[in-house]
Amino acid sequence: PALGARWGFAPWAGRVAGIWLLFAALQCAVWGLVPGLLPFAAAAVVPRSARGGPGPGAEEVLQWAVDLSYLGLVAGSWASLVRPNYNLPLQGFLVAACAAFPLAAAFAPPGALASPAAARALVASAVCMRFLDGYVTAMIFRSIAVDDRYGRWKDDVQRAVSLAERVSTTLGAFCALWVVEAALVPRATGHGL
């Protein structure tokens, strides 16, 4: 018998818990942490200004990263219709890999990674991360919808996974705020917010 069934849970409970955790981590990174830290990452990939702060190109890099990432989100959702793939762990890993550069760049001093290649990499990672979010989110809900093992619980499973998105996005936003307040703003300005 499945692990969940031995403890009195439905046989599919372990799979739902895995999907819930994957989706929670994905949403925390894509809609909470990375957007909160993206301005600091943009400051790291452009040359420093004469006053030592982020250079004038940081805002432009940030605008490109944010704007194009939304196009990536739509493209990912459409791609899930054309080429569905239910390898959710691999897709979750790819989202984490895309989030790694903006998160690492956010902790670099302004101008530390200054180069056109780093600016393009930051924009590309934001676009790829949102593309994968659009793709994976559609695949998660589609995988639940087509799986007959959930039986009459299918709607409840989808509601539980949706709850993961709401909770983790909120937690991700608060974590980003805490990181910005506790580490990034004091480092950049010499004092907190």
Disulfide bonds with the S-S distance in Angstrom:
none
